[in-house]
Amino acid sequence: MNPKQWLALTLVIFGTGCGGSGPPSGDTTKAQPAVAQKAAERRETVFDPWVGTIDRAKGVQTTVDAEAAEQRRKIEEATR
């Protein structure tokens, strides 16, 4: 096998290993519609600290934008 085939095979193996279904529901004869099923509980991931940092940064940006708009309004008012 050449390196491209090995790479493709490796990617397929990793891709199939990463994709999985949720835990079995127990009774597979009664399939519920997707709307009626409860949302899966959110599990903690390694990205949670970064997501929190991004959320805080977005909050700071909102504050800065609001203060900048207020400052622009004051400048416009003073120049009239």
Biopython code that builds the backbone (N, CA, C, O; Angstrom):
import numpy as np
from Bio.PDB.StructureBuilder import StructureBuilder

atoms = [
    (1, "MET", "N", (0.845, -1.185, 0.000)),
    (1, "MET", "CA", (0.000, 0.000, 0.000)),
    (1, "MET", "C", (0.884, 1.240, 0.000)),
    (1, "MET", "O", (1.923, 1.282, 0.660)),
    (2, "ASN", "N", (0.461, 2.230, -0.739)),
    (2, "ASN", "CA", (1.228, 3.466, -0.736)),
    (2, "ASN", "C", (0.754, 4.362, 0.405)),
    (2, "ASN", "O", (-0.287, 4.092, 1.004)),
    (3, "PRO", "N", (1.492, 5.415, 0.714)),
    (3, "PRO", "CA", (1.141, 6.274, 1.857)),
    (3, "PRO", "C", (-0.249, 6.908, 1.754)),
    (3, "PRO", "O", (-0.905, 7.108, 2.777)),
    (4, "LYS", "N", (-0.702, 7.222, 0.562)),
    (4, "LYS", "CA", (-2.024, 7.828, 0.424)),
    (4, "LYS", "C", (-3.117, 6.848, 0.832)),
    (4, "LYS", "O", (-4.102, 7.239, 1.459)),
    (5, "GLN", "N", (-2.948, 5.586, 0.482)),
    (5, "GLN", "CA", (-3.937, 4.588, 0.868)),
    (5, "GLN", "C", (-3.938, 4.374, 2.370)),
    (5, "GLN", "O", (-4.999, 4.215, 2.973)),
    (6, "TRP", "N", (-2.765, 4.368, 2.977)),
    (6, "TRP", "CA", (-2.682, 4.234, 4.438)),
    (6, "TRP", "C", (-3.357, 5.407, 5.129)),
    (6, "TRP", "O", (-4.083, 5.231, 6.107)),
    (7, "LEU", "N", (-3.113, 6.594, 4.616)),
    (7, "LEU", "CA", (-3.722, 7.785, 5.193)),
    (7, "LEU", "C", (-5.243, 7.724, 5.080)),
    (7, "LEU", "O", (-5.953, 8.016, 6.042)),
    (8, "ALA", "N", (-5.736, 7.346, 3.912)),
    (8, "ALA", "CA", (-7.177, 7.256, 3.715)),
    (8, "ALA", "C", (-7.778, 6.204, 4.643)),
    (8, "ALA", "O", (-8.829, 6.437, 5.240)),
    (9, "LEU", "N", (-7.136, 5.071, 4.768)),
    (9, "LEU", "CA", (-7.627, 4.007, 5.639)),
    (9, "LEU", "C", (-7.623, 4.461, 7.101)),
    (9, "LEU", "O", (-8.570, 4.189, 7.838)),
    (10, "THR", "N", (-6.578, 5.139, 7.512)),
    (10, "THR", "CA", (-6.478, 5.638, 8.878)),
    (10, "THR", "C", (-7.595, 6.645, 9.166)),
    (10, "THR", "O", (-8.224, 6.592, 10.222)),
    (11, "LEU", "N", (-7.835, 7.550, 8.237)),
    (11, "LEU", "CA", (-8.901, 8.536, 8.423)),
    (11, "LEU", "C", (-10.270, 7.879, 8.500)),
    (11, "LEU", "O", (-11.116, 8.301, 9.289)),
    (12, "VAL", "N", (-10.494, 6.863, 7.698)),
    (12, "VAL", "CA", (-11.777, 6.158, 7.747)),
    (12, "VAL", "C", (-11.942, 5.465, 9.087)),
    (12, "VAL", "O", (-13.023, 5.503, 9.675)),
    (13, "ILE", "N", (-10.892, 4.838, 9.574)),
    (13, "ILE", "CA", (-10.966, 4.142, 10.859)),
    (13, "ILE", "C", (-11.241, 5.126, 11.987)),
    (13, "ILE", "O", (-12.100, 4.872, 12.832)),
    (14, "PHE", "N", (-10.531, 6.237, 12.011)),
    (14, "PHE", "CA", (-10.757, 7.227, 13.058)),
    (14, "PHE", "C", (-12.137, 7.868, 12.928)),
    (14, "PHE", "O", (-12.791, 8.154, 13.931)),
    (15, "GLY", "N", (-12.574, 8.091, 11.698)),
    (15, "GLY", "CA", (-13.889, 8.689, 11.484)),
    (15, "GLY", "C", (-15.009, 7.788, 11.971)),
    (15, "GLY", "O", (-15.976, 8.266, 12.563)),
    (16, "THR", "N", (-14.891, 6.507, 11.731)),
    (16, "THR", "CA", (-15.931, 5.599, 12.191)),
    (16, "THR", "C", (-15.859, 5.410, 13.699)),
    (16, "THR", "O", (-16.883, 5.149, 14.331)),
    (17, "GLY", "N", (-14.703, 5.533, 14.276)),
    (17, "GLY", "CA", (-14.574, 5.408, 15.719)),
    (17, "GLY", "C", (-15.132, 6.611, 16.445)),
    (17, "GLY", "O", (-15.620, 6.478, 17.568)),
    (18, "CYS", "N", (-15.074, 7.773, 15.840)),
    (18, "CYS", "CA", (-15.562, 8.992, 16.485)),
    (18, "CYS", "C", (-17.070, 9.116, 16.401)),
    (18, "CYS", "O", (-17.692, 9.673, 17.306)),
    (19, "GLY", "N", (-17.659, 8.618, 15.355)),
    (19, "GLY", "CA", (-19.106, 8.724, 15.210)),
    (19, "GLY", "C", (-19.774, 7.605, 15.970)),
    (19, "GLY", "O", (-19.443, 6.435, 15.782)),
    (20, "GLY", "N", (-20.699, 7.950, 16.816)),
    (20, "GLY", "CA", (-21.376, 6.918, 17.576)),
    (20, "GLY", "C", (-22.783, 7.354, 17.893)),
    (20, "GLY", "O", (-23.136, 8.525, 17.759)),
    (21, "SER", "N", (-23.564, 6.414, 18.305)),
    (21, "SER", "CA", (-24.927, 6.743, 18.689)),
    (21, "SER", "C", (-24.999, 6.833, 20.199)),
    (21, "SER", "O", (-24.081, 6.427, 20.911)),
    (22, "GLY", "N", (-26.095, 7.367, 20.666)),
    (22, "GLY", "CA", (-26.293, 7.485, 22.101)),
    (22, "GLY", "C", (-26.555, 6.111, 22.699)),
    (22, "GLY", "O", (-26.601, 5.110, 21.984)),
    (23, "PRO", "N", (-26.725, 6.070, 24.003)),
    (23, "PRO", "CA", (-26.996, 4.788, 24.646)),
    (23, "PRO", "C", (-28.339, 4.239, 24.182)),
    (23, "PRO", "O", (-29.241, 5.015, 23.865)),
    (24, "PRO", "N", (-28.489, 2.928, 24.137)),
    (24, "PRO", "CA", (-29.753, 2.361, 23.681)),
    (24, "PRO", "C", (-30.891, 2.759, 24.613)),
    (24, "PRO", "O", (-30.708, 2.872, 25.825)),
    (25, "SER", "N", (-32.064, 2.970, 24.032)),
    (25, "SER", "CA", (-33.207, 3.436, 24.815)),
    (25, "SER", "C", (-33.879, 2.319, 25.589)),
    (25, "SER", "O", (-34.770, 2.586, 26.395)),
    (26, "GLY", "N", (-33.481, 1.084, 25.369)),
    (26, "GLY", "CA", (-34.072, -0.033, 26.100)),
    (26, "GLY", "C", (-35.111, -0.740, 25.260)),
    (26, "GLY", "O", (-34.878, -1.870, 24.832)),
    (27, "ASP", "N", (-36.233, -0.126, 25.010)),
    (27, "ASP", "CA", (-37.291, -0.739, 24.219)),
    (27, "ASP", "C", (-37.249, -0.156, 22.816)),
    (27, "ASP", "O", (-37.687, 0.972, 22.591)),
    (28, "THR", "N", (-36.721, -0.928, 21.878)),
    (28, "THR", "CA", (-36.567, -0.415, 20.518)),
    (28, "THR", "C", (-37.828, -0.586, 19.694)),
    (28, "THR", "O", (-37.896, -0.077, 18.575)),
    (29, "THR", "N", (-38.842, -1.296, 20.217)),
    (29, "THR", "CA", (-40.066, -1.486, 19.446)),
    (29, "THR", "C", (-40.935, -0.240, 19.457)),
    (29, "THR", "O", (-41.726, -0.039, 18.535)),
    (30, "LYS", "N", (-40.813, 0.590, 20.462)),
    (30, "LYS", "CA", (-41.595, 1.823, 20.549)),
    (30, "LYS", "C", (-40.699, 3.001, 20.194)),
    (30, "LYS", "O", (-40.079, 3.600, 21.072)),
    (31, "ALA", "N", (-40.632, 3.325, 18.938)),
    (31, "ALA", "CA", (-39.814, 4.452, 18.500)),
    (31, "ALA", "C", (-40.604, 5.735, 18.697)),
    (31, "ALA", "O", (-41.709, 5.878, 18.175)),
    (32, "GLN", "N", (-40.042, 6.654, 19.441)),
    (32, "GLN", "CA", (-40.701, 7.930, 19.686)),
    (32, "GLN", "C", (-40.252, 8.924, 18.629)),
    (32, "GLN", "O", (-39.124, 8.853, 18.142)),
    (33, "PRO", "N", (-41.134, 9.851, 18.273)),
    (33, "PRO", "CA", (-40.713, 10.893, 17.333)),
    (33, "PRO", "C", (-39.613, 11.752, 17.954)),
    (33, "PRO", "O", (-39.499, 11.861, 19.174)),
    (34, "ALA", "N", (-38.825, 12.347, 17.099)),
    (34, "ALA", "CA", (-37.691, 13.143, 17.566)),
    (34, "ALA", "C", (-38.135, 14.304, 18.435)),
    (34, "ALA", "O", (-37.399, 14.709, 19.335)),
    (35, "VAL", "N", (-39.310, 14.850, 18.193)),
    (35, "VAL", "CA", (-39.799, 15.998, 18.951)),
    (35, "VAL", "C", (-40.125, 15.584, 20.383)),
    (35, "VAL", "O", (-39.927, 16.364, 21.314)),
    (36, "ALA", "N", (-40.620, 14.372, 20.561)),
    (36, "ALA", "CA", (-41.056, 13.935, 21.875)),
    (36, "ALA", "C", (-39.894, 13.501, 22.764)),
    (36, "ALA", "O", (-40.063, 13.401, 23.980)),
    (37, "GLN", "N", (-38.726, 13.241, 22.192)),
    (37, "GLN", "CA", (-37.597, 12.795, 22.985)),
    (37, "GLN", "C", (-36.999, 13.962, 23.753)),
    (37, "GLN", "O", (-36.950, 15.090, 23.263)),
    (38, "LYS", "N", (-36.546, 13.669, 24.967)),
    (38, "LYS", "CA", (-35.903, 14.705, 25.767)),
    (38, "LYS", "C", (-34.520, 15.005, 25.203)),
    (38, "LYS", "O", (-33.864, 14.136, 24.629)),
    (39, "ALA", "N", (-34.098, 16.235, 25.374)),
    (39, "ALA", "CA", (-32.760, 16.613, 24.938)),
    (39, "ALA", "C", (-31.735, 15.927, 25.833)),
    (39, "ALA", "O", (-31.956, 15.751, 27.031)),
    (40, "ALA", "N", (-30.627, 15.549, 25.240)),
    (40, "ALA", "CA", (-29.571, 14.888, 25.997)),
    (40, "ALA", "C", (-28.977, 15.869, 27.005)),
    (40, "ALA", "O", (-28.851, 17.063, 26.731)),
    (41, "GLU", "N", (-28.619, 15.349, 28.161)),
    (41, "GLU", "CA", (-28.009, 16.207, 29.171)),
    (41, "GLU", "C", (-26.646, 16.661, 28.679)),
    (41, "GLU", "O", (-25.930, 15.918, 28.008)),
    (42, "ARG", "N", (-26.305, 17.880, 29.019)),
    (42, "ARG", "CA", (-25.028, 18.436, 28.597)),
    (42, "ARG", "C", (-23.937, 17.924, 29.525)),
    (42, "ARG", "O", (-24.035, 18.032, 30.747)),
    (43, "ARG", "N", (-22.900, 17.367, 28.920)),
    (43, "ARG", "CA", (-21.782, 16.865, 29.692)),
    (43, "ARG", "C", (-20.632, 17.869, 29.626)),
    (43, "ARG", "O", (-20.475, 18.592, 28.642)),
    (44, "GLU", "N", (-19.849, 17.896, 30.673)),
    (44, "GLU", "CA", (-18.698, 18.786, 30.720)),
    (44, "GLU", "C", (-17.637, 18.279, 29.751)),
    (44, "GLU", "O", (-17.377, 17.078, 29.670)),
    (45, "THR", "N", (-17.035, 19.199, 29.026)),
    (45, "THR", "CA", (-15.987, 18.839, 28.078)),
    (45, "THR", "C", (-14.713, 19.607, 28.406)),
    (45, "THR", "O", (-14.707, 20.483, 29.272)),
    (46, "VAL", "N", (-13.646, 19.272, 27.712)),
    (46, "VAL", "CA", (-12.381, 19.969, 27.937)),
    (46, "VAL", "C", (-12.429, 21.395, 27.398)),
    (46, "VAL", "O", (-11.565, 22.208, 27.726)),
    (47, "PHE", "N", (-13.430, 21.707, 26.573)),
    (47, "PHE", "CA", (-13.529, 23.035, 25.982)),
    (47, "PHE", "C", (-14.318, 24.011, 26.844)),
    (47, "PHE", "O", (-14.370, 25.198, 26.523)),
    (48, "ASP", "N", (-14.931, 23.549, 27.923)),
    (48, "ASP", "CA", (-15.759, 24.415, 28.759)),
    (48, "ASP", "C", (-15.026, 25.654, 29.279)),
    (48, "ASP", "O", (-15.609, 26.738, 29.249)),
    (49, "PRO", "N", (-13.782, 25.552, 29.753)),
    (49, "PRO", "CA", (-13.106, 26.785, 30.194)),
    (49, "PRO", "C", (-12.944, 27.799, 29.063)),
    (49, "PRO", "O", (-13.060, 29.005, 29.283)),
    (50, "TRP", "N", (-12.676, 27.307, 27.856)),
    (50, "TRP", "CA", (-12.511, 28.218, 26.721)),
    (50, "TRP", "C", (-13.835, 28.835, 26.327)),
    (50, "TRP", "O", (-13.895, 30.015, 25.979)),
    (51, "VAL", "N", (-14.896, 28.049, 26.378)),
    (51, "VAL", "CA", (-16.222, 28.572, 26.037)),
    (51, "VAL", "C", (-16.614, 29.650, 27.040)),
    (51, "VAL", "O", (-17.180, 30.677, 26.665)),
    (52, "GLY", "N", (-16.311, 29.413, 28.320)),
    (52, "GLY", "CA", (-16.595, 30.424, 29.336)),
    (52, "GLY", "C", (-15.818, 31.700, 29.080)),
    (52, "GLY", "O", (-16.341, 32.800, 29.258)),
    (53, "THR", "N", (-14.574, 31.556, 28.663)),
    (53, "THR", "CA", (-13.747, 32.722, 28.358)),
    (53, "THR", "C", (-14.330, 33.484, 27.173)),
    (53, "THR", "O", (-14.362, 34.714, 27.177)),
    (54, "ILE", "N", (-14.784, 32.767, 26.176)),
    (54, "ILE", "CA", (-15.385, 33.417, 25.006)),
    (54, "ILE", "C", (-16.656, 34.158, 25.409)),
    (54, "ILE", "O", (-16.896, 35.280, 24.962)),
    (55, "ASP", "N", (-17.470, 33.526, 26.258)),
    (55, "ASP", "CA", (-18.702, 34.177, 26.714)),
    (55, "ASP", "C", (-18.394, 35.455, 27.496)),
    (55, "ASP", "O", (-19.076, 36.466, 27.329)),
    (56, "ARG", "N", (-17.373, 35.411, 28.346)),
    (56, "ARG", "CA", (-16.995, 36.621, 29.099)),
    (56, "ARG", "C", (-16.486, 37.691, 28.143)),
    (56, "ARG", "O", (-16.800, 38.870, 28.312)),
    (57, "ALA", "N", (-15.709, 37.298, 27.145)),
    (57, "ALA", "CA", (-15.190, 38.271, 26.185)),
    (57, "ALA", "C", (-16.324, 38.913, 25.397)),
    (57, "ALA", "O", (-16.279, 40.109, 25.110)),
    (58, "LYS", "N", (-17.342, 38.130, 25.045)),
    (58, "LYS", "CA", (-18.492, 38.698, 24.335)),
    (58, "LYS", "C", (-19.239, 39.688, 25.229)),
    (58, "LYS", "O", (-19.731, 40.710, 24.752)),
    (59, "GLY", "N", (-19.321, 39.383, 26.525)),
    (59, "GLY", "CA", (-19.954, 40.301, 27.457)),
    (59, "GLY", "C", (-19.188, 41.602, 27.572)),
    (59, "GLY", "O", (-19.782, 42.680, 27.609)),
    (60, "VAL", "N", (-17.871, 41.503, 27.630)),
    (60, "VAL", "CA", (-17.026, 42.703, 27.687)),
    (60, "VAL", "C", (-17.178, 43.506, 26.411)),
    (60, "VAL", "O", (-17.269, 44.733, 26.459)),
    (61, "GLN", "N", (-17.207, 42.825, 25.255)),
    (61, "GLN", "CA", (-17.358, 43.532, 23.985)),
    (61, "GLN", "C", (-18.691, 44.261, 23.927)),
    (61, "GLN", "O", (-18.757, 45.376, 23.410)),
    (62, "THR", "N", (-19.746, 43.660, 24.443)),
    (62, "THR", "CA", (-21.052, 44.312, 24.482)),
    (62, "THR", "C", (-20.994, 45.575, 25.328)),
    (62, "THR", "O", (-21.545, 46.609, 24.951)),
    (63, "THR", "N", (-20.323, 45.488, 26.475)),
    (63, "THR", "CA", (-20.182, 46.649, 27.347)),
    (63, "THR", "C", (-19.390, 47.751, 26.658)),
    (63, "THR", "O", (-19.773, 48.920, 26.710)),
    (64, "VAL", "N", (-18.288, 47.383, 26.014)),
    (64, "VAL", "CA", (-17.449, 48.368, 25.319)),
    (64, "VAL", "C", (-18.231, 49.020, 24.186)),
    (64, "VAL", "O", (-18.148, 50.232, 23.991)),
    (65, "ASP", "N", (-18.992, 48.219, 23.436)),
    (65, "ASP", "CA", (-19.792, 48.779, 22.344)),
    (65, "ASP", "C", (-20.847, 49.751, 22.868)),
    (65, "ASP", "O", (-21.081, 50.800, 22.268)),
    (66, "ALA", "N", (-21.478, 49.402, 23.979)),
    (66, "ALA", "CA", (-22.495, 50.287, 24.551)),
    (66, "ALA", "C", (-21.867, 51.597, 25.029)),
    (66, "ALA", "O", (-22.432, 52.670, 24.818)),
    (67, "GLU", "N", (-20.713, 51.512, 25.664)),
    (67, "GLU", "CA", (-20.038, 52.725, 26.131)),
    (67, "GLU", "C", (-19.552, 53.574, 24.964)),
    (67, "GLU", "O", (-19.603, 54.803, 25.026)),
    (68, "ALA", "N", (-19.083, 52.931, 23.906)),
    (68, "ALA", "CA", (-18.634, 53.673, 22.726)),
    (68, "ALA", "C", (-19.815, 54.391, 22.069)),
    (68, "ALA", "O", (-19.683, 55.535, 21.634)),
    (69, "ALA", "N", (-20.957, 53.727, 21.998)),
    (69, "ALA", "CA", (-22.142, 54.361, 21.425)),
    (69, "ALA", "C", (-22.576, 55.552, 22.268)),
    (69, "ALA", "O", (-22.965, 56.590, 21.732)),
    (70, "GLU", "N", (-22.508, 55.402, 23.580)),
    (70, "GLU", "CA", (-22.853, 56.499, 24.474)),
    (70, "GLU", "C", (-21.886, 57.674, 24.290)),
    (70, "GLU", "O", (-22.303, 58.832, 24.260)),
    (71, "GLN", "N", (-20.606, 57.366, 24.168)),
    (71, "GLN", "CA", (-19.596, 58.409, 23.960)),
    (71, "GLN", "C", (-19.830, 59.123, 22.633)),
    (71, "GLN", "O", (-19.743, 60.349, 22.568)),
    (72, "ARG", "N", (-20.128, 58.363, 21.565)),
    (72, "ARG", "CA", (-20.416, 58.987, 20.268)),
    (72, "ARG", "C", (-21.647, 59.888, 20.353)),
    (72, "ARG", "O", (-21.679, 60.962, 19.754)),
    (73, "ARG", "N", (-22.664, 59.442, 21.104)),
    (73, "ARG", "CA", (-23.864, 60.249, 21.262)),
    (73, "ARG", "C", (-23.538, 61.563, 21.975)),
    (73, "ARG", "O", (-24.035, 62.625, 21.600)),
    (74, "LYS", "N", (-22.693, 61.476, 23.009)),
    (74, "LYS", "CA", (-22.310, 62.693, 23.743)),
    (74, "LYS", "C", (-21.506, 63.634, 22.859)),
    (74, "LYS", "O", (-21.696, 64.849, 22.918)),
    (75, "ILE", "N", (-20.622, 63.098, 22.050)),
    (75, "ILE", "CA", (-19.818, 63.931, 21.143)),
    (75, "ILE", "C", (-20.716, 64.594, 20.117)),
    (75, "ILE", "O", (-20.569, 65.788, 19.853)),
    (76, "GLU", "N", (-21.647, 63.845, 19.531)),
    (76, "GLU", "CA", (-22.585, 64.423, 18.567)),
    (76, "GLU", "C", (-23.414, 65.524, 19.205)),
    (76, "GLU", "O", (-23.659, 66.562, 18.590)),
    (77, "GLU", "N", (-23.844, 65.300, 20.430)),
    (77, "GLU", "CA", (-24.655, 66.284, 21.146)),
    (77, "GLU", "C", (-23.835, 67.536, 21.442)),
    (77, "GLU", "O", (-24.360, 68.648, 21.368)),
    (78, "ALA", "N", (-22.556, 67.371, 21.775)),
    (78, "ALA", "CA", (-21.707, 68.518, 22.100)),
    (78, "ALA", "C", (-21.357, 69.336, 20.861)),
    (78, "ALA", "O", (-21.151, 70.546, 20.962)),
    (79, "THR", "N", (-21.289, 68.701, 19.699)),
    (79, "THR", "CA", (-20.913, 69.436, 18.483)),
    (79, "THR", "C", (-22.082, 70.187, 17.876)),
    (79, "THR", "O", (-21.877, 70.987, 16.963)),
    (80, "ARG", "N", (-23.278, 69.966, 18.337)),
    (80, "ARG", "CA", (-24.448, 70.681, 17.790)),
    (80, "ARG", "C", (-24.612, 72.022, 18.386)),
    (80, "ARG", "O", (-25.544, 72.744, 18.033)),
]
sb = StructureBuilder()
sb.init_structure("model")
sb.init_model(0)
sb.init_chain("A")
sb.init_seg("    ")
for serial, (resi, resn, name, xyz) in enumerate(atoms, 1):
    if name == "N":
        sb.init_residue(resn, " ", resi, " ")
    sb.init_atom(name, np.array(xyz, "f"), 0.0, 1.0, " ", f" {name:<3s}", serial, name[0])
structure = sb.get_structure()
